Amino acid sequence: MLGLVFHFQVQRDQYSKDYIEFKDSDAELLILSFVNPLPAAVLPDMLLVKKVT
């Protein structure tokens, strides 16, 4: 789980990628700390909420 959170943080900070588009999606994501692709449907809601600054 920690690897997943770090992956998302790097994607947001370095690449300005937002994963909100994967909410309710059937896509499979390649996460470096996971052996198999991760279905977007099982992502924690905390990762799919737009951060307001």
PEVENBEL-V346612 format. One record per pair of residues at least 12 apart in sequence whose ideal C-beta (glycine too) atoms are under 10 Angstrom apart, sorted by sequence separation. I is the first residue (numbers start at 1). J is the second residue. D is the distance in Angstrom with one decimal. If there is no record, write none. Layout:
# PEVENBEL-V346612
((I J D) (I J D))
This chain:
# PEVENBEL-V346612
((7 19 9.8) (27 39 7.7) (28 40 7.0) (31 43 10.0) (26 39 7.4) (27 40 4.6) (28 41 9.4) (29 42 9.9) (25 39 8.8) (26 40 7.1) (27 41 8.7) (29 43 7.9) (25 40 4.4) (26 41 6.8) (24 40 8.4) (25 41 7.0) (22 39 9.6) (23 40 7.8) (24 41 7.6) (11 29 10.0) (22 40 3.9) (23 41 9.2) (25 43 9.0) (21 40 9.1) (22 41 8.7) (11 31 9.9) (23 43 7.9) (8 29 9.7) (19 40 7.9) (22 43 6.5) (7 29 8.7) (10 32 9.6) (23 45 8.4) (7 30 9.5) (8 31 8.7) (25 48 9.6) (7 31 5.1) (19 43 7.2) (23 47 9.4) (24 48 9.1) (4 29 9.2) (6 31 9.6) (7 32 6.4) (22 47 8.9) (23 48 4.6) (6 32 9.2) (7 33 6.7) (22 48 6.8) (23 49 9.0) (4 31 5.8) (6 33 7.6) (7 34 8.8) (20 47 9.2) (21 48 9.1) (3 31 6.8) (4 32 9.7) (5 33 9.8) (19 47 6.1) (20 48 5.7) (3 32 7.1) (4 33 6.7) (19 48 6.1) (20 49 7.6) (3 33 2.7) (4 34 7.3) (18 48 9.3) (19 49 9.8) (20 50 5.6) (2 33 7.9) (3 34 7.1) (7 38 9.6) (19 50 9.9) (20 51 9.8) (1 33 9.2) (18 50 7.2) (18 51 9.0) (4 38 7.5) (8 43 8.8) (12 47 9.7) (8 44 9.6) (8 46 9.5) (9 47 9.6) (4 43 8.1) (5 44 8.7) (8 47 5.3) (12 51 8.0) (4 44 8.1) (7 47 9.6) (8 48 9.5) (5 46 8.7) (5 47 7.4) (1 44 8.2) (4 47 7.6))
